[in-house]
Amino acid sequence: MSISLRETGSLETTNTMLAAALAAVGIPLRASNSIRIVTGDFGDRTCFFFEEKSPCGLYDTFELIRAWDEPEWHEKNPEHPFAYILVAFRNREKLNAYINKGIPTVAVKKGSKIAFLPLNASDPLQQKVFAQLNRK
């Protein structure tokens, strides 16, 4: 027999993005024991504890926590405010992954000329660019 999160009242998360999403739709932190910071071998972790529903009664914490990990939930609930928030955080993660795969570029200015060079530019390319920058 398994015990659900709803039965135990464990409406909690250590995921700060999920906590922010829940707060954005109005789910309040639990009045007593709202946050716990745990320090240990794995570093510091913050656990957020939430009330069961939003004050307006429209948003169920348990359902939204489950929705967070469902890949298609936003497609099944396209107009739900939580869907917009969920997709925004997923897009943020994808954009950060894309940026981290990129090669940083340095801007070099000489007088009124500006050149942009990727940090992994070959020596011949660097010489060619700097020759152009040094031309009168």
N, C-alpha and C positions, 0 to 999 in steps of 0.2 A: 504494500500500500504506500503510495507516495503522497506527500503533503504539498499542497500548492502554496505559492507565494501569498495568495489571497487568504488562505486558511491560517497561515502563520503571522500574517500582518507584516511580512518582510517586504514592504514596498520600498526597496532601497537600491542604490546603485553606486558603484565606484567610478562610473563613466561620467566625467564632468560635462561632456557634450550632451549626454542624455539628461543629466540633471538640469542643464540650462534649457533644454527643449521643454521639459516638463514645467519648469518655472515660467517659460514664455507663454504657455497656454493657461497659466494660472494655478497650477497644482502647487499648493504651499508645502513647505518643509513641515515635518511633524513638529508640533508645538514643543513637546518635550523630547529631548534626545534627537535633535534635528541633524546633527553632523557628528561623526566620529573620525578622529585622525588616528591612524594606526601606524606605529613605527616599528620596523623589524628588519629582518635579514633582506627583505625585498624592497626596502626603501619605505618612504612615507606613502600612505594611501589614505585618501579621504573617502568616507562613505556617507552618502546623503540619504536621509530617511524622509519619505513623503507621506502626506495624508492620502486617504483612499480615493478622494475625488477633488475636483476643483470646487470652490465655494458655490459656483453657479450650478453645479451638478451635471454639467455637460460632458466633462472629461473624466474618464475612469483611469486612474494611475496604472493599475495592473494591466489594462488593455493597451495603454500607450507604451509601457515598458516592453510588452510582448511585440508590439508593432515595430519597435526600434530595430529589431533583428530580422524582421520579415522583409526580404528583398522586394517583393511586389506590393507591399501594403499601401504605399502611396498611389499606386496605379488603381487599386480597388477603392481608394478613398481620396480621389484627386482634389476635392474641394475642402477637405478637412484641414484646419490650420496646422495641425501637427504634421501633416504630409509636406507642407511647404517648408517647415522647419527641418524635418528629417532630410529632405532632399537638399536643402541648403548645406547642412553639415556633410552629407555625402559628397556633394560637389566640392566643398572645401578640401576634403581629404583627397579627392581625385586631382584637384588643381595643385595641391601641395606636392603630390607624387609626381605630377608632370613637371613642375618647377624643379624638383630635386633631381630629375633625370637630365635636366638641361646643363649646358656648359656656361659658366659665368662669363660675362663679357666686360671688358674694361674700356672705358672711354679715355682717350688720350687727346689732349688739346695742346696745340702749338699755335700761338697767335690767334687768328680767327678760324683756323682749321680744326676740325674734330674728326677723330678716327675711332672706330669701334672694332676691337679685336677680341676674339674668343681667347680665354686664358690658355687654351691648348693650341694656339696658332703655331704653325711651323716657323722655324727660323727664317726661311726664305720669304714667307708671307710677312713676317714682322719687319724684315729689312725693306721690303717693297713698300709697306705702309709708311714706315718712318722716313723713307726716302721722299715719298709724296708730301709728308708733313713738313719736311725741311726745305722743299722747293719754294722759291720765292714767287 
